[in-house]
Amino acid sequence: MKNFLYGRASSTRAAVDFLSNRKNAFFLAGGTNLLDHLKLGVEYAEVLLDIEDLPERELTDLEEGGLRLGALALNSEVAADARVKSNFPMLAEAILSGASPQLRNMATIGGNLLQRTRCSFFRDIHAPCNKRNPGSGCAALEGAHRNHAILGTSEDCFATHPSDMDVALAALDAVLVIRGVTGERRLPLESFYLLPGDTPWRETALAHGEMITAVELPPPFFVHSIYLKVRERASFEFALAAAAVALEVREGMILAARVALGGVGTVPWRAREAERLLVGAFATPEAFEVAAEAELAAALPHRDNFFKVELARRTLVRALSEVAEKWGGFE
Ligand SMILES: Cc1cc2nc3c(=O)[nH]c(=O)nc-3n(C[C@H](O)[C@H](O)[C@H](O)COP(=O)(O)OP(=O)(O)OC[C@H]3O[C@@H](n4cnc5c(N)ncnc54)[C@H](O)[C@@H]3O)c2cc1C
C-alpha cells in the first residue's frame, strides 16, 4: 500500500494553483482510469485532489445551437441530454458504445479526454515501454499488438488511443476550455492530442496543473451523423475500428463532411484526407471507397494488426453509407 494525501477542491482557481506547485499530484475526477493506474503502479501519486465538487458540471447552450459541456459532467449525463441526442447524436452514440453503465455513471468528460492507452505493456510495469518509462523500448513490437494503432504511429510507440467519445468530439470540431495559473485558454481538440513521435510520454498539450473546465461544441452544420464501432464483442469492449461521420448532402452531392476514426490511431484520428475527397463528390459507394482508401493509405501496420487496415476501410465505408441512407440513399 502506497500512502497518498487526499483532498477535495473547493474552487477551480484554488485547485489549479494547488496542483501546479506540486509534483506527483493529480486531479481526481471519476477515478475509473487513474485509480487503476495507481494500483498497477503505472502512475505514482503523493496527492490526489478530488475535483468532483467543482461547479464545472453544467451543460450550457451556446449561440446558434452550440453546446458547452462542463468537464465534470458525467458521461451518462451527457449521453442522456436531449440537446446532445438531437443535435449531436454521434456523440451520444459514441459515449453509449463505451465501457458499461456503471462506469459511464462515474466517468467524466475531462477524465475521458485524458484516459490513457490500454496497451498491455504500458499497463505492465515489468515490460519495456517508452510511454511509461522513456527510452526503455517498446515490448509491443515483438509482443502481442493485435489491438495496436496503424495511424499516427512511430518507431517508439504505436499504442492505440482507446476513447470512443473523443473520436466523436474530433469529428465535431470540439474546442477544449483549459484553466491554468495564468488564466483560461481555448484549444481545438485536434491540437490537444500529440502524436507519439520520439516523445510518446507526452500525450497532450496540457501542462501540469492545468485543468480542462469545459468542452465547447460549435453549432452542428449537419442533421445526419453516426458513430459506428466494431469490436470483438457487442458490449463492454474497446474498438478495433470505429468511425464518426457527419455529412451534409444536397441533391446527392456532399457539401460538407466531418470524419474521424477510432481504434486505429495513436490519437483520435481526424480523417482529413477522406473529408477532402468527399466534399464536392456525389454520395456514391465508389466515392466512399475512394475516400476510405485514401485515408488508410497512410496506415503503417505491424505483424499482427494488418487486418485493421481493411477493417477500418470497411468500417468507414459502412458508416458513410449509413449516413447517406439517412439522406435518402445513393445518387
Ligand atoms: C473496464 C473499462 C472499460 C472501458 N471501456 C471503454 C470504452 O469502451 N470506450 C471508452 O471510450 N472508454 C472506456 N473506458 C474508459 C473510461 O471511459 C475512462 O476510464 C473514463 O472516461 C475516465 O474518466 P474519469 O472521470 O473516471 O477519469 P479519472 O480516472 O478520474 O482521470 C483520468 C485522468 O484525467 C485527469 N483528469 C480528470 N479530469 C480532469 C480535468 N477536468 N482536467 C485535467 N485533468 C483531469 C486525472 O488526473 C487522470 O490523470 C473503460 C474503462 C474501464 C475501466
PDBQT file of the ligand as one rigid body, heavy atoms in Angstrom, charges set to zero:
ROOT
HETATM    1  C1  LIG A 401     -13.327  -1.766 -17.765  1.00  0.00    +0.000 C 
HETATM    2  C2  LIG A 401     -13.306  -0.472 -18.530  1.00  0.00    +0.000 A 
HETATM    3  C3  LIG A 401     -13.813  -0.418 -19.828  1.00  0.00    +0.000 A 
HETATM    4  C4  LIG A 401     -13.805   0.770 -20.527  1.00  0.00    +0.000 A 
HETATM    5  N1  LIG A 401     -14.290   0.799 -21.817  1.00  0.00    +0.000 NA
HETATM    6  C5  LIG A 401     -14.238   1.957 -22.521  1.00  0.00    +0.000 A 
HETATM    7  C6  LIG A 401     -14.700   2.019 -23.871  1.00  0.00    +0.000 A 
HETATM    8  O1  LIG A 401     -15.164   1.035 -24.456  1.00  0.00    +0.000 OA
HETATM    9  N2  LIG A 401     -14.609   3.217 -24.520  1.00  0.00    +0.000 N 
HETATM   10  C7  LIG A 401     -14.104   4.336 -23.916  1.00  0.00    +0.000 A 
HETATM   11  O2  LIG A 401     -14.050   5.389 -24.552  1.00  0.00    +0.000 OA
HETATM   12  N3  LIG A 401     -13.652   4.296 -22.652  1.00  0.00    +0.000 NA
HETATM   13  C8  LIG A 401     -13.706   3.140 -21.949  1.00  0.00    +0.000 A 
HETATM   14  N4  LIG A 401     -13.240   3.108 -20.680  1.00  0.00    +0.000 N 
HETATM   15  C9  LIG A 401     -12.539   4.264 -20.144  1.00  0.00    +0.000 C 
HETATM   16  C10 LIG A 401     -13.424   5.226 -19.376  1.00  0.00    +0.000 C 
HETATM   17  O3  LIG A 401     -14.221   5.915 -20.295  1.00  0.00    +0.000 OA
HETATM   18  C11 LIG A 401     -12.465   6.160 -18.637  1.00  0.00    +0.000 C 
HETATM   19  O4  LIG A 401     -11.898   5.405 -17.572  1.00  0.00    +0.000 OA
HETATM   20  C12 LIG A 401     -13.158   7.385 -18.086  1.00  0.00    +0.000 C 
HETATM   21  O5  LIG A 401     -13.739   8.139 -19.105  1.00  0.00    +0.000 OA
HETATM   22  C13 LIG A 401     -12.178   8.251 -17.297  1.00  0.00    +0.000 C 
HETATM   23  O6  LIG A 401     -12.909   9.301 -16.680  1.00  0.00    +0.000 OA
HETATM   24  P1  LIG A 401     -12.753   9.579 -15.130  1.00  0.00    +0.000 P 
HETATM   25  O7  LIG A 401     -13.579  10.791 -14.824  1.00  0.00    +0.000 OA
HETATM   26  O8  LIG A 401     -13.030   8.370 -14.323  1.00  0.00    +0.000 OA
HETATM   27  O9  LIG A 401     -11.208   9.957 -15.071  1.00  0.00    +0.000 OA
HETATM   28  P2  LIG A 401     -10.137   9.782 -13.900  1.00  0.00    +0.000 P 
HETATM   29  O10 LIG A 401      -9.730   8.360 -13.790  1.00  0.00    +0.000 OA
HETATM   30  O11 LIG A 401     -10.586  10.482 -12.649  1.00  0.00    +0.000 OA
HETATM   31  O12 LIG A 401      -8.949  10.669 -14.502  1.00  0.00    +0.000 OA
HETATM   32  C14 LIG A 401      -8.224  10.261 -15.635  1.00  0.00    +0.000 C 
HETATM   33  C15 LIG A 401      -7.079  11.246 -15.840  1.00  0.00    +0.000 C 
HETATM   34  O13 LIG A 401      -7.590  12.525 -16.184  1.00  0.00    +0.000 OA
HETATM   35  C16 LIG A 401      -7.153  13.528 -15.253  1.00  0.00    +0.000 C 
HETATM   36  N5  LIG A 401      -8.292  14.457 -15.167  1.00  0.00    +0.000 N 
HETATM   37  C17 LIG A 401      -9.581  14.124 -14.920  1.00  0.00    +0.000 A 
HETATM   38  N6  LIG A 401     -10.367  15.200 -15.069  1.00  0.00    +0.000 NA
HETATM   39  C18 LIG A 401      -9.557  16.234 -15.402  1.00  0.00    +0.000 A 
HETATM   40  C19 LIG A 401      -9.785  17.612 -15.728  1.00  0.00    +0.000 A 
HETATM   41  N7  LIG A 401     -11.012  18.141 -15.729  1.00  0.00    +0.000 N 
HETATM   42  N8  LIG A 401      -8.726  18.374 -16.056  1.00  0.00    +0.000 NA
HETATM   43  C20 LIG A 401      -7.469  17.862 -16.072  1.00  0.00    +0.000 A 
HETATM   44  N9  LIG A 401      -7.188  16.566 -15.777  1.00  0.00    +0.000 NA
HETATM   45  C21 LIG A 401      -8.234  15.775 -15.456  1.00  0.00    +0.000 A 
HETATM   46  C22 LIG A 401      -6.819  12.781 -13.994  1.00  0.00    +0.000 C 
HETATM   47  O14 LIG A 401      -5.868  13.469 -13.222  1.00  0.00    +0.000 OA
HETATM   48  C23 LIG A 401      -6.253  11.497 -14.569  1.00  0.00    +0.000 C 
HETATM   49  O15 LIG A 401      -4.919  11.676 -14.939  1.00  0.00    +0.000 OA
HETATM   50  C24 LIG A 401     -13.281   1.940 -19.929  1.00  0.00    +0.000 A 
HETATM   51  C25 LIG A 401     -12.789   1.896 -18.619  1.00  0.00    +0.000 A 
HETATM   52  C26 LIG A 401     -12.797   0.703 -17.913  1.00  0.00    +0.000 A 
HETATM   53  C27 LIG A 401     -12.254   0.700 -16.506  1.00  0.00    +0.000 C 
ENDROOT
TORSDOF 0
